[in-house]
Amino acid sequence: MTSTDCRRPVRPDAGQRPAIQQDIRLLYFAWLRARIGHAEENFPKPAEVNDVAGLLAWLRDRGGRYAEALRDLSVIRVAVNQDYVGPDHPIRDGDEIAIFPPVTGG
């Protein structure tokens, strides 16, 4: 009797899982929360959004309450994953983005 090799050929991508898109989580604080009408929302990162500036523009383009709340971006601060960031900071799947007015202490 001869033995035969019963092993299956290995695919080049074997063992790799397909990328799963994770929602981004937006948190709104202070008067932004009141103007937008909710404290948070989760949704897949829009394909055209690559950075904070792009996200804020995309949100503003939603119109209505978003356009009103984000009318003057000079009074908006953003944190990504709990770190203050600038407008060119990248946005990735799974990020938590907090949007709020300047904070003062006392």
Buried (B, 14 or more C-beta within 10 A) or exposed (E): EEEEEEEEEEEEEEEEEEEEEEEBBBBBBEEBBEBBEEEBEEEEBEEEBBBBBBBBBBBBEEEEBBEEBBEEBEEBBBBBEEEEBEBEBEBEEEBBBBBBEEEEEE
